[in-house]
Amino acid sequence: MVFPEKWVTGEFTEEELIGALDGVDKDHIPFFVPGSFSIRDGTSLYNRSYLFHYGKMVGYQDKISLYADEPRKYRSGSSVKIFTGGGLSIGLPICYDIDFPYYVKVLMRSGCNIVINPSLIRSDFVEEWHLYISARSLENRVPVISVNSLSDPFGGNSIAVTPYRDGNGFRIRKTISHDLVFDALLDPADYEEGRQKRYGEDPGIYSFQNVENVKF
């Protein structure tokens, strides 16, 4: 279950946020990403996304690439995290983070096999946003799920993109939704071999070296 970026306004401490999420029946959800929130940590404010596994908070990711005037308010995250457990290795780039190829490349280097992207995208940028999501999926042979707010001026269009082999090459499947709830069926057998092969083929050297592997 995935919610959008900053779909709740206001600032929270981590303790306040956990309390606010008590009403969600998280115990029966294998992987729950409740979007991202403005989290006060010490003297700094972060745009932060959390991951829950059957109700237990296993870690968080701070947004690294702050958009537009966000640097006036927020502090940038200092590391890319990958969350490994329950049969998946999950990356959580937040909104604008997904625009930059290095982020998913860093995740791939650590064995990521699914990317979840809480977003807040204005309706007039939907085409560009979907291009970024599709590119990250195809260039890395990894599923990317990006969830947007339905409120104005955003308008939904949440998207899940999954690569699959077709003959000698790879294509992508897209699921786009305007509804409150949408399902996307992902089968690792469709892309796992290609994901590993693609990583070995890519000669790129990427500068972001601070990676934390949070196992649960």
VEXLUMKOL-348987 format. One record per residue: residue number from 1; x negated, y negated, z of N, C-alpha, C in turn; residue in three letters. Coordinates in Angstrom, 3 decimals, always signed. Layout:
BEGIN
> n; nu; nv; nw; cau; cav; caw; cu; cv; cw; res
> NUM; X; Y; Z; X; Y; Z; X; Y; Z; ALA;
...
END
This chain:
BEGIN
> n; nu; nv; nw; cau; cav; caw; cu; cv; cw; res
> 1; -0.850; +1.179; +0.000; +0.000; +0.000; +0.000; -0.894; -1.242; +0.000; MET;
> 2; -0.615; -2.158; -0.921; -1.465; -3.333; -1.101; -0.585; -4.585; -1.177; VAL;
> 3; -0.972; -5.640; -0.445; -0.284; -6.930; -0.496; -1.208; -7.952; -1.160; PHE;
> 4; -0.685; -9.150; -1.538; -1.503; -10.155; -2.229; -2.440; -10.924; -1.303; PRO;
> 5; -3.260; -11.761; -1.919; -4.137; -12.681; -1.192; -3.306; -13.780; -0.515; GLU;
> 6; -3.634; -14.103; +0.724; -3.059; -15.235; +1.474; -1.553; -15.407; +1.264; LYS;
> 7; -0.825; -14.291; +1.310; +0.634; -14.351; +1.149; +1.305; -14.887; +2.412; TRP;
> 8; +0.581; -14.904; +3.512; +1.032; -15.546; +4.746; +0.147; -16.764; +4.978; VAL;
> 9; +0.760; -17.921; +5.156; -0.012; -19.135; +5.421; -0.337; -19.239; +6.904; THR;
> 10; -1.217; -20.154; +7.235; -1.627; -20.316; +8.626; -2.928; -19.601; +8.909; GLY;
> 11; -3.484; -19.894; +10.068; -4.751; -19.299; +10.486; -4.520; -18.345; +11.648; GLU;
> 12; -5.343; -17.282; +11.683; -5.231; -16.263; +12.716; -6.615; -15.925; +13.261; PHE;
> 13; -6.663; -15.460; +14.486; -7.810; -14.689; +14.925; -7.525; -13.240; +14.524; THR;
> 14; -8.540; -12.407; +14.561; -8.316; -11.005; +14.208; -7.304; -10.371; +15.159; GLU;
> 15; -7.401; -10.686; +16.432; -6.484; -10.131; +17.422; -5.041; -10.545; +17.117; GLU;
> 16; -4.845; -11.807; +16.750; -3.499; -12.289; +16.420; -2.955; -11.580; +15.186; GLU;
> 17; -3.814; -11.374; +14.195; -3.360; -10.718; +12.975; -2.963; -9.272; +13.253; LEU;
> 18; -3.788; -8.543; +13.992; -3.468; -7.154; +14.308; -2.137; -7.079; +15.029; ILE;
> 19; -1.896; -8.020; +15.948; -0.619; -8.059; +16.653; +0.533; -8.323; +15.711; GLY;
> 20; +0.332; -9.221; +14.735; +1.390; -9.554; +13.783; +1.733; -8.376; +12.885; ALA;
> 21; +0.777; -7.464; +12.674; +1.002; -6.305; +11.807; +1.549; -5.098; +12.559; LEU;
> 22; +1.788; -5.265; +13.864; +2.290; -4.143; +14.657; +3.630; -3.633; +14.151; ASP;
> 23; +4.416; -4.512; +13.530; +5.731; -4.091; +13.057; +5.694; -3.247; +11.792; GLY;
> 24; +4.538; -3.140; +11.161; +4.411; -2.321; +9.948; +4.085; -0.883; +10.352; VAL;
> 25; +4.817; +0.057; +9.790; +4.597; +1.469; +10.104; +3.359; +1.968; +9.361; ASP;
> 26; +2.191; +1.576; +9.882; +0.916; +1.887; +9.215; +0.472; +3.323; +9.435; LYS;
> 27; +1.004; +3.972; +10.466; +0.497; +5.285; +10.851; +0.711; +6.346; +9.783; ASP;
> 28; +1.646; +6.118; +8.867; +1.947; +7.109; +7.844; +1.440; +6.686; +6.462; HIS;
> 29; +0.607; +5.646; +6.438; +0.082; +5.154; +5.159; -1.400; +5.497; +5.078; ILE;
> 30; -1.804; +6.327; +4.107; -3.218; +6.712; +4.031; -4.152; +5.513; +3.884; PRO;
> 31; -3.797; +4.579; +2.990; -4.641; +3.400; +2.769; -3.735; +2.173; +2.689; PHE;
> 32; -3.961; +1.228; +3.580; -3.128; +0.034; +3.660; -4.028; -1.199; +3.630; PHE;
> 33; -3.835; -2.039; +2.597; -4.549; -3.308; +2.480; -3.495; -4.421; +2.570; VAL;
> 34; -3.351; -5.053; +3.726; -2.274; -6.036; +3.899; -2.601; -7.401; +3.309; PRO;
> 35; -3.200; -7.416; +2.132; -3.571; -8.666; +1.490; -4.801; -9.282; +2.128; GLY;
> 36; -4.873; -10.609; +2.095; -5.945; -11.310; +2.799; -5.336; -12.457; +3.604; SER;
> 37; -6.110; -12.936; +4.586; -5.616; -13.927; +5.533; -6.723; -14.917; +5.870; PHE;
> 38; -6.319; -16.069; +6.346; -7.273; -17.050; +6.865; -7.598; -16.662; +8.296; SER;
> 39; -8.806; -16.145; +8.497; -9.190; -15.591; +9.798; -10.254; -16.475; +10.449; ILE;
> 40; -9.957; -16.921; +11.654; -10.907; -17.702; +12.443; -11.813; -16.738; +13.201; ARG;
> 41; -13.117; -16.819; +12.896; -14.120; -15.958; +13.530; -15.197; -16.866; +14.094; ASP;
> 42; -15.167; -17.066; +15.403; -16.077; -18.024; +16.018; -15.706; -19.426; +15.554; GLY;
> 43; -16.688; -20.132; +15.017; -16.440; -21.489; +14.533; -16.154; -21.530; +13.038; THR;
> 44; -16.109; -20.360; +12.381; -15.933; -20.307; +10.924; -14.573; -19.732; +10.554; SER;
> 45; -14.100; -20.151; +9.383; -12.857; -19.638; +8.834; -13.185; -18.842; +7.574; LEU;
> 46; -12.662; -17.614; +7.486; -12.925; -16.743; +6.352; -11.615; -16.363; +5.659; TYR;
> 47; -11.694; -16.144; +4.359; -10.610; -15.517; +3.619; -10.916; -14.018; +3.663; ASN;
> 48; -10.180; -13.289; +4.484; -10.578; -11.933; +4.871; -9.488; -10.914; +4.576; ARG;
> 49; -9.899; -9.779; +4.035; -8.995; -8.671; +3.744; -9.383; -7.470; +4.604; SER;
> 50; -8.375; -6.760; +5.099; -8.597; -5.612; +5.982; -8.150; -4.322; +5.305; TYR;
> 51; -8.762; -3.221; +5.733; -8.342; -1.895; +5.291; -7.948; -1.069; +6.508; LEU;
> 52; -6.760; -0.467; +6.441; -6.281; +0.443; +7.478; -6.170; +1.849; +6.896; PHE;
> 53; -6.519; +2.842; +7.690; -6.401; +4.246; +7.306; -5.551; +4.942; +8.354; HIS;
> 54; -4.330; +5.319; +7.961; -3.358; +5.899; +8.877; -3.245; +5.083; +10.172; TYR;
> 55; -3.119; +3.789; +10.018; -2.862; +2.895; +11.144; -4.089; +2.369; +11.848; GLY;
> 56; -5.254; +2.932; +11.559; -6.485; +2.485; +12.205; -7.216; +1.492; +11.311; LYS;
> 57; -7.569; +0.332; +11.865; -8.334; -0.652; +11.102; -9.773; -0.180; +11.025; MET;
> 58; -10.236; +0.054; +9.787; -11.577; +0.606; +9.617; -12.597; -0.434; +9.172; VAL;
> 59; -12.141; -1.624; +8.776; -13.101; -2.655; +8.399; -12.443; -3.767; +7.626; GLY;
> 60; -13.265; -4.735; +7.247; -12.755; -5.888; +6.508; -13.791; -6.356; +5.494; TYR;
> 61; -13.298; -7.108; +4.508; -14.145; -7.733; +3.497; -13.837; -9.217; +3.455; GLN;
> 62; -14.865; -10.053; +3.534; -14.699; -11.496; +3.383; -14.901; -11.884; +1.927; ASP;
> 63; -14.076; -12.809; +1.455; -14.193; -13.305; +0.087; -15.546; -13.985; -0.091; LYS;
> 64; -16.243; -13.652; -1.168; -17.584; -14.171; -1.410; -17.547; -15.368; -2.361; ILE;
> 65; -16.851; -15.211; -3.481; -16.786; -16.287; -4.482; -15.567; -17.158; -4.197; SER;
> 66; -15.777; -18.235; -3.468; -14.678; -19.128; -3.095; -14.269; -19.968; -4.300; LEU;
> 67; -12.967; -20.156; -4.461; -12.429; -20.786; -5.658; -12.041; -22.240; -5.400; TYR;
> 68; -12.326; -23.101; -6.395; -11.881; -24.515; -6.388; -12.309; -25.195; -5.089; ALA;
> 69; -11.345; -25.665; -4.275; -11.691; -26.409; -3.061; -11.807; -25.516; -1.834; ASP;
> 70; -11.786; -24.183; -2.008; -11.911; -23.294; -0.853; -13.197; -23.523; -0.049; GLU;
> 71; -14.333; -23.856; -0.686; -15.550; -24.067; +0.122; -15.425; -25.195; +1.149; PRO;
> 72; -14.483; -26.100; +0.967; -14.284; -27.161; +1.953; -13.733; -26.614; +3.265; ARG;
> 73; -13.051; -25.479; +3.166; -12.355; -24.939; +4.333; -12.951; -23.630; +4.831; LYS;
> 74; -13.368; -22.779; +3.888; -13.778; -21.424; +4.235; -15.293; -21.236; +4.143; TYR;
> 75; -15.760; -20.279; +4.919; -17.142; -19.830; +4.791; -17.171; -18.592; +3.901; ARG;
> 76; -18.142; -18.523; +3.020; -18.254; -17.403; +2.098; -18.726; -16.141; +2.813; SER;
> 77; -18.238; -14.994; +2.367; -18.729; -13.722; +2.890; -20.181; -13.510; +2.517; GLY;
> 78; -20.873; -12.698; +3.309; -22.313; -12.512; +3.117; -22.684; -11.116; +2.641; SER;
> 79; -21.706; -10.226; +2.474; -22.045; -8.874; +2.025; -20.868; -8.246; +1.288; SER;
> 80; -21.201; -7.377; +0.357; -20.210; -6.535; -0.312; -20.107; -5.245; +0.491; VAL;
> 81; -18.884; -4.861; +0.838; -18.685; -3.640; +1.614; -17.971; -2.590; +0.772; LYS;
> 82; -18.295; -1.347; +1.041; -17.593; -0.228; +0.426; -17.094; +0.667; +1.552; ILE;
> 83; -15.836; +1.061; +1.483; -15.185; +1.812; +2.553; -15.003; +3.247; +2.095; PHE;
> 84; -15.705; +4.162; +2.746; -15.750; +5.551; +2.312; -15.089; +6.447; +3.346; THR;
> 85; -14.035; +7.138; +2.948; -13.322; +8.051; +3.836; -12.024; +8.489; +3.194; GLY;
> 86; -11.465; +9.585; +3.699; -10.195; +10.061; +3.167; -10.247; +10.435; +1.705; GLY;
> 87; -11.432; +10.794; +1.215; -11.572; +11.230; -0.167; -11.781; +10.124; -1.177; GLY;
> 88; -11.870; +8.859; -0.715; -12.072; +7.742; -1.629; -13.212; +6.854; -1.142; LEU;
> 89; -13.805; +6.124; -2.080; -14.740; +5.051; -1.768; -14.165; +3.780; -2.381; SER;
> 90; -13.763; +2.846; -1.525; -12.921; +1.724; -1.927; -13.688; +0.417; -1.839; ILE;
> 91; -13.568; -0.416; -2.884; -14.087; -1.775; -2.858; -12.927; -2.759; -2.775; GLY;
> 92; -13.142; -3.891; -2.067; -12.079; -4.870; -1.848; -12.493; -6.283; -2.269; LEU;
> 93; -12.835; -6.521; -3.519; -13.056; -7.904; -3.940; -11.750; -8.688; -3.809; PRO;
> 94; -11.837; -9.926; -3.350; -10.640; -10.729; -3.130; -10.504; -11.755; -4.249; ILE;
> 95; -9.427; -11.668; -4.992; -9.059; -12.611; -6.035; -10.247; -12.975; -6.928; CYS;
> 96; -10.795; -14.188; -6.793; -11.828; -14.725; -7.683; -13.094; -13.863; -7.719; TYR;
> 97; -13.334; -13.065; -6.678; -14.494; -12.168; -6.670; -14.519; -11.265; -7.899; ASP;
> 98; -13.329; -10.879; -8.378; -13.263; -9.902; -9.474; -13.718; -10.503; -10.798; ILE;
> 99; -13.804; -11.843; -10.882; -14.194; -12.479; -12.143; -15.654; -12.217; -12.505; ASP;
> 100; -16.459; -11.817; -11.536; -17.903; -11.729; -11.732; -18.347; -10.269; -11.820; PHE;
> 101; -18.976; -9.871; -12.935; -19.317; -8.465; -13.144; -20.189; -7.863; -12.043; PRO;
> 102; -21.054; -8.672; -11.409; -21.986; -8.109; -10.427; -21.264; -7.376; -9.305; TYR;
> 103; -20.087; -7.893; -8.909; -19.424; -7.353; -7.717; -19.101; -5.869; -7.885; TYR;
> 104; -18.428; -5.542; -8.985; -18.059; -4.144; -9.191; -19.289; -3.302; -9.512; VAL;
> 105; -20.307; -3.910; -10.137; -21.550; -3.173; -10.373; -22.198; -2.771; -9.044; LYS;
> 106; -22.172; -3.676; -8.076; -22.711; -3.364; -6.754; -21.915; -2.228; -6.118; VAL;
> 107; -20.596; -2.281; -6.242; -19.762; -1.203; -5.710; -20.085; +0.129; -6.387; LEU;
> 108; -20.270; +0.081; -7.712; -20.583; +1.300; -8.449; -21.884; +1.921; -7.978; MET;
> 109; -22.852; +1.061; -7.656; -24.151; +1.540; -7.202; -24.016; +2.362; -5.927; ARG;
> 110; -22.963; +2.078; -5.153; -22.753; +2.782; -3.885; -21.662; +3.845; -3.983; SER;
> 111; -21.263; +4.194; -5.217; -20.341; +5.317; -5.401; -18.870; +4.968; -5.330; GLY;
> 112; -18.523; +3.700; -5.444; -17.115; +3.296; -5.405; -16.321; +3.995; -6.514; CYS;
> 113; -15.120; +4.511; -6.161; -14.296; +5.129; -7.200; -12.886; +4.555; -7.285; ASN;
> 114; -12.624; +3.449; -6.578; -11.392; +2.699; -6.774; -11.595; +1.275; -6.255; ILE;
> 115; -11.099; +0.293; -7.011; -11.247; -1.118; -6.647; -9.859; -1.707; -6.408; VAL;
> 116; -9.682; -2.329; -5.243; -8.408; -2.955; -4.878; -8.650; -4.452; -4.724; ILE;
> 117; -7.829; -5.252; -5.415; -8.069; -6.684; -5.553; -6.830; -7.501; -5.154; ASN;
> 118; -6.693; -7.847; -3.854; -5.600; -8.754; -3.474; -5.819; -10.112; -4.139; PRO;
> 119; -4.792; -10.636; -4.816; -4.959; -11.853; -5.610; -3.827; -12.847; -5.372; SER;
> 120; -4.079; -14.077; -5.814; -3.074; -15.136; -5.794; -3.303; -15.948; -7.059; LEU;
> 121; -2.588; -15.573; -8.128; -2.849; -16.089; -9.470; -1.636; -16.870; -9.970; ILE;
> 122; -1.861; -18.109; -10.375; -0.779; -18.903; -10.957; -0.292; -18.251; -12.254; ARG;
> 123; +0.999; -18.412; -12.531; +1.601; -17.735; -13.678; +0.980; -18.159; -15.009; SER;
> 124; +0.393; -19.365; -15.071; -0.195; -19.796; -16.336; -1.600; -19.250; -16.563; ASP;
> 125; -2.124; -18.451; -15.622; -3.431; -17.814; -15.793; -3.333; -16.287; -15.853; PHE;
> 126; -2.127; -15.777; -16.067; -1.925; -14.332; -16.053; -2.746; -13.635; -17.133; VAL;
> 127; -2.766; -14.182; -18.338; -3.485; -13.528; -19.435; -4.966; -13.368; -19.117; GLU;
> 128; -5.593; -14.435; -18.616; -7.027; -14.373; -18.287; -7.284; -13.402; -17.135; GLU;
> 129; -6.434; -13.454; -16.129; -6.563; -12.553; -14.975; -6.496; -11.091; -15.419; TRP;
> 130; -5.515; -10.751; -16.248; -5.385; -9.373; -16.716; -6.580; -8.949; -17.560; HIS;
> 131; -7.170; -9.883; -18.292; -8.383; -9.562; -19.042; -9.532; -9.197; -18.110; LEU;
> 132; -9.694; -9.959; -17.034; -10.744; -9.647; -16.065; -10.533; -8.261; -15.457; TYR;
> 133; -9.310; -7.965; -15.045; -9.026; -6.671; -14.424; -9.301; -5.538; -15.406; ILE;
> 134; -8.852; -5.723; -16.640; -9.072; -4.690; -17.663; -10.555; -4.495; -17.948; SER;
> 135; -11.295; -5.608; -18.032; -12.735; -5.515; -18.318; -13.478; -4.796; -17.198; ALA;
> 136; -13.167; -5.148; -15.935; -13.853; -4.493; -14.821; -13.584; -2.993; -14.820; ARG;
> 137; -12.366; -2.608; -15.164; -12.027; -1.187; -15.208; -12.746; -0.470; -16.341; SER;
> 138; -12.679; -1.040; -17.548; -13.254; -0.362; -18.711; -14.772; -0.325; -18.660; LEU;
> 139; -15.411; -1.435; -18.249; -16.872; -1.473; -18.281; -17.494; -0.582; -17.208; GLU;
> 140; -16.730; -0.251; -16.164; -17.254; +0.576; -15.074; -16.601; +1.948; -14.980; ASN;
> 141; -15.573; +2.205; -15.830; -14.843; +3.475; -15.794; -14.280; +3.730; -14.397; ARG;
> 142; -13.631; +2.708; -13.834; -13.105; +2.812; -12.479; -11.727; +2.156; -12.438; VAL;
> 143; -10.760; +2.717; -11.693; -9.453; +2.080; -11.581; -9.549; +0.769; -10.804; PRO;
> 144; -8.790; -0.232; -11.258; -8.713; -1.513; -10.566; -7.238; -1.860; -10.379; VAL;
> 145; -6.848; -2.094; -9.136; -5.477; -2.480; -8.811; -5.505; -3.894; -8.273; ILE;
> 146; -4.749; -4.798; -8.900; -4.724; -6.195; -8.487; -3.274; -6.616; -8.243; SER;
> 147; -3.000; -7.109; -7.030; -1.633; -7.407; -6.597; -1.479; -8.902; -6.365; VAL;
> 148; -0.422; -9.476; -6.952; -0.172; -10.911; -6.906; +1.143; -11.212; -6.195; ASN;
> 149; +1.267; -12.424; -5.686; +2.499; -12.868; -5.040; +3.602; -13.076; -6.070; SER;
> 150; +4.843; -12.784; -5.671; +6.002; -13.027; -6.521; +6.516; -14.459; -6.402; LEU;
> 151; +6.052; -15.198; -5.404; +6.558; -16.545; -5.155; +6.087; -17.512; -6.236; SER;
> 152; +6.843; -18.603; -6.423; +6.390; -19.683; -7.306; +5.216; -20.396; -6.663; ASP;
> 153; +4.195; -20.796; -7.423; +4.080; -20.752; -8.887; +3.314; -19.529; -9.398; PRO;
> 154; +3.387; -18.411; -8.692; +2.558; -17.251; -9.019; +3.293; -16.244; -9.910; PHE;
> 155; +4.402; -15.718; -9.470; +5.257; -14.964; -10.383; +4.921; -13.514; -10.615; GLY;
> 156; +4.161; -12.897; -9.711; +3.952; -11.462; -9.826; +2.994; -11.064; -10.924; GLY;
> 157; +3.434; -10.142; -11.783; +2.591; -9.550; -12.832; +1.434; -8.742; -12.253; ASN;
> 158; +1.662; -8.135; -11.083; +0.649; -7.247; -10.514; +0.284; -6.169; -11.529; SER;
> 159; -0.972; -5.732; -11.483; -1.470; -4.839; -12.535; -2.362; -3.745; -11.956; ILE;
> 160; -2.202; -2.554; -12.484; -3.104; -1.438; -12.190; -3.666; -0.941; -13.512; ALA;
> 161; -4.989; -0.834; -13.592; -5.653; -0.386; -14.820; -6.506; +0.839; -14.494; VAL;
> 162; -6.321; +1.888; -15.280; -7.052; +3.131; -15.057; -7.699; +3.589; -16.345; THR;
> 163; -9.005; +3.885; -16.328; -9.675; +4.399; -17.530; -9.405; +5.892; -17.714; PRO;
> 164; -9.426; +6.332; -18.948; -9.284; +7.758; -19.223; -10.002; +8.070; -20.535; TYR;
> 165; -10.423; +9.309; -20.659; -11.130; +9.721; -21.875; -10.124; +10.087; -22.965; ARG;
> 166; -10.391; +9.557; -24.162; -9.568; +9.862; -25.324; -10.519; +10.236; -26.460; ASP;
> 167; -10.626; +11.536; -26.713; -11.577; +11.994; -27.713; -13.002; +11.753; -27.240; GLY;
> 168; -13.778; +10.987; -28.013; -15.168; +10.740; -27.669; -15.383; +9.454; -26.857; ASN;
> 169; -14.314; +8.713; -26.602; -14.478; +7.433; -25.914; -13.486; +7.248; -24.790; GLY;
> 170; -13.562; +6.077; -24.156; -12.675; +5.767; -23.042; -11.698; +4.668; -23.439; PHE;
> 171; -10.493; +4.813; -22.946; -9.466; +3.797; -23.078; -8.963; +3.442; -21.674; ARG;
> 172; -8.026; +2.495; -21.595; -7.443; +2.142; -20.306; -5.926; +2.181; -20.381; ILE;
> 173; -5.322; +2.626; -19.290; -3.875; +2.561; -19.116; -3.550; +1.385; -18.210; ARG;
> 174; -2.517; +0.618; -18.569; -2.116; -0.524; -17.761; -0.695; -0.334; -17.241; LYS;
> 175; -0.517; -0.618; -15.969; +0.815; -0.692; -15.381; +0.988; -2.108; -14.860; THR;
> 176; +1.969; -2.833; -15.399; +2.211; -4.223; -15.016; +3.617; -4.318; -14.435; ILE;
> 177; +3.748; -5.030; -13.322; +5.035; -5.073; -12.640; +5.430; -6.496; -12.277; SER;
> 178; +6.730; -6.788; -12.419; +7.312; -8.046; -11.959; +8.134; -7.823; -10.688; HIS;
> 179; +8.124; -6.593; -10.183; +8.975; -6.232; -9.051; +8.216; -6.291; -7.724; ASP;
> 180; +8.972; -6.219; -6.648; +8.382; -6.247; -5.307; +7.529; -5.012; -5.054; LEU;
> 181; +7.967; -3.882; -5.600; +7.264; -2.615; -5.391; +6.987; -1.988; -6.750; VAL;
> 182; +5.765; -1.501; -6.954; +5.484; -0.718; -8.154; +4.487; +0.374; -7.804; PHE;
> 183; +4.574; +1.463; -8.533; +3.716; +2.617; -8.309; +2.792; +2.803; -9.504; ASP;
> 184; +1.572; +3.219; -9.228; +0.622; +3.554; -10.283; -0.004; +4.897; -9.941; ALA;
> 185; +0.078; +5.841; -10.851; -0.463; +7.177; -10.629; -1.907; +7.224; -11.105; LEU;
> 186; -2.817; +7.564; -10.186; -4.239; +7.631; -10.505; -4.729; +9.059; -10.331; LEU;
> 187; -5.439; +9.556; -11.318; -5.996; +10.905; -11.255; -7.504; +10.816; -11.465; ASP;
> 188; -8.296; +11.034; -10.406; -9.763; +10.942; -10.550; -10.331; +11.836; -11.641; PRO;
> 189; -9.638; +12.917; -11.959; -10.131; +13.800; -13.022; -10.178; +13.092; -14.364; ALA;
> 190; -9.395; +12.017; -14.521; -9.374; +11.285; -15.781; -10.639; +10.461; -16.007; ASP;
> 191; -11.315; +10.089; -14.915; -12.391; +9.102; -15.073; -13.672; +9.409; -14.308; TYR;
> 192; -13.657; +10.384; -13.403; -14.808; +10.564; -12.515; -16.092; +10.881; -13.268; GLU;
> 193; -16.025; +11.783; -14.222; -17.230; +12.121; -14.986; -17.732; +10.901; -15.757; GLU;
> 194; -16.802; +10.174; -16.351; -17.177; +8.977; -17.097; -17.731; +7.881; -16.206; GLY;
> 195; -17.198; +7.762; -14.989; -17.697; +6.755; -14.045; -19.165; +7.010; -13.716; ARG;
> 196; -19.486; +8.239; -13.401; -20.858; +8.573; -13.048; -21.792; +8.409; -14.250; GLN;
> 197; -21.343; +8.822; -15.426; -22.155; +8.696; -16.634; -22.401; +7.232; -16.963; LYS;
> 198; -21.374; +6.403; -16.825; -21.492; +4.985; -17.161; -22.521; +4.298; -16.272; ARG;
> 199; -22.521; +4.641; -14.992; -23.485; +4.040; -14.076; -24.911; +4.377; -14.507; TYR;
> 200; -25.124; +5.612; -14.931; -26.453; +6.009; -15.379; -26.867; +5.339; -16.680; GLY;
> 201; -25.895; +4.968; -17.508; -26.197; +4.345; -18.795; -26.502; +2.860; -18.681; GLU;
> 202; -26.025; +2.215; -17.625; -26.122; +0.761; -17.498; -27.512; +0.374; -16.993; ASP;
> 203; -28.296; -0.351; -17.790; -29.659; -0.715; -17.383; -29.727; -2.000; -16.570; PRO;
> 204; -28.575; -2.604; -16.291; -28.566; -3.910; -15.634; -29.178; -3.891; -14.246; GLY;
> 205; -29.829; -4.983; -13.889; -30.355; -5.161; -12.535; -29.598; -6.322; -11.925; ILE;
> 206; -28.948; -6.082; -10.818; -28.084; -7.079; -10.210; -28.672; -7.532; -8.879; TYR;
> 207; -28.558; -8.827; -8.619; -29.330; -9.457; -7.550; -28.747; -9.280; -6.163; SER;
> 208; -27.459; -8.928; -6.054; -26.832; -8.890; -4.738; -27.197; -7.588; -4.042; PHE;
> 209; -28.071; -7.651; -3.073; -28.628; -6.442; -2.470; -28.030; -6.083; -1.116; GLN;
> 210; -27.293; -7.005; -0.492; -26.786; -6.772; +0.856; -25.474; -5.996; +0.780; ASN;
> 211; -25.538; -4.672; +0.884; -24.371; -3.816; +0.790; -24.213; -3.051; +2.095; VAL;
> 212; -22.995; -3.045; +2.644; -22.705; -2.279; +3.844; -21.775; -1.133; +3.469; GLU;
> 213; -22.089; +0.066; +3.906; -21.242; +1.225; +3.675; -20.541; +1.577; +4.973; ASN;
> 214; -19.228; +1.329; +5.028; -18.437; +1.549; +6.240; -17.732; +2.889; +6.090; VAL;
> 215; -18.177; +3.914; +6.824; -17.596; +5.241; +6.731; -16.603; +5.444; +7.870; LYS;
> 216; -15.539; +6.172; +7.573; -14.519; +6.433; +8.604; -13.946; +7.812; +8.444; PHE;
END
